[in-house]
């Protein structure tokens, strides 16, 4: 296969007008598994090729290896481990995982089920007597942000401050110098600095003091590999604070939207609560919270589907397209919670498989089961709903429903 240029499809995907339904454009994009763009970058959109490069050590996650620096990269502090390669990535991920999951804290996520259920019940209790509800503002945002604040040890009353910062940071991720005002990037970089300074202040209070929150554990870790530096802890906390609630907000909201569009599945979930486990996996394939990994680089020349990607090239990975690839999934545009062999790319793959995936799964399972059981004949007020600006972290900015 020779390299083919498809410069028109990607801009249409990134344009806000396609946010509600990018899937037909993904189908067009998949006709060329590796597509060269006018700026010299490459877009990979098919399942087989995506899984291959996600497991290829020649693909770098360190934005410092890009031939064309990511906007604002020079102003960034120590990168989070998601933006690093081995061995730095592996060391930092191990140190973080000591306090987040197996083998050192195997019961952490499962042990949160009672608290998660109580939090969900309290939010739905507040729906009483209301005919109209915004699933985002009234439920899908406050639930996971409460969880991640509790895990990290961030005061819940400070949430309005970092909510603004996170929105600016997400906007900056999608910064396009050819179409976006410089203010968008400037705001994102300032928000990054402000959030890091805020987390650094919290961290200073944790050194030498006992506590069960993640910041305290990382600040006082005496494990065999030593401790993270303060900069590394702040970068890790920054990552978890943003990824730990932004993606889960989208997953829960996309899940409720999908159920309302498939009332027979919603009715079935009410009768079969255990259906929620495969249902969430199908949701991660069908309407994932993360659609695109925008920044990867080739360590060396890489041949993918017969196309040579030169060393240093920027590579964009279209995860949501891969999870709808008919070469991998039968009838991929059908939502089917009974689907077998559902090895989706909703949480990525390879060494950067989503760190918080087990928690996001549990949060979404509990949330959708409770909403299905307790909402009284819910229906959408607007379909499609308004979407967030981001094509990377894709989900409705509001999901207004009414109870009948």
NORBELCOR-V834649 format. One line per field, one symbol per residue. phi: phi as a letter, one per 30 degrees, with the letter a starting at -180 (. if undefined). psi: psi as a letter, one per 40 degrees, with the letter a starting at -180 (. if undefined). burial: + if it has 24 or more other C-alpha atoms within 12 Angstrom, else -. A space follows every 50 residues. Layout:
BEGIN
phi = ???
psi = ???
burial = ???
END
This chain:
BEGIN
phi = .cdbdbdddeeddddddcddaddddddddddbebcdcddjdbccbceddd ddddccddcccdddcddcedeiddcddeddddcbceddeddddddddecb aeddbdceddddedddddddddddeddeicdcbceddcbddddddddddd ddicedddeeddddedddddddecdbddbcdeeddddddddddddddddd dddedcdicdlcddeddddbdcddcicddedddddddeddddddbddded dddedddddddbeddddddedbedddddddddddddbddccbcdbbbddb ebcbhicdcdeiddbccceddddcdddcbdhddcdbdcechcddcdciai dceedceeddededdddddddddcdchdbddbbdddcdddddccaddbbd bbcc
psi = hihhhgedddddddideeddgedddddddedgdhhhideeiihheidddd ddddeheehheheeeidhihheddeiahiiddfiiiedddddddddddee aiedgdedddeedddddddddddddeehehdhihdcdecdddcddddddd ddfhhdeedddedddddddddddehhdediiddddddddddddddddddd ddddedheiiieiddddddfhfideaiiiddddddddddddddedddddd ddddddddddegdddddddddgdeddddddddddddgidhdhhehiihdi hhhhfehhhiheihhhhgddddeeheedhhgeehhgeehifggifdfaia eehhdeddddddddddddddddddihgiiidhhiiiiidhedghiidigh iih.
burial = --++-+--+++-+++--++++++-+++++++++++++--+++++++++++ ++++-++++++++++++--++++--++++++++++---+-++++++++++ +------++--++--++-+++-++--+----+++++++++++++++++++ ++++----+--++-+++++++++++--------+++++++++++++-+++ -++--+------+++++++++-----++-+++++++++++++++++++++ +++++++++++---+++-++--+-+++++++++++++++++++++++++- -++++---+++++++++++++++++--++--++-+++-+--++++++++- ++-+++++++++++++++++++++++-+++---+++++++++++++++++ +-+-
END
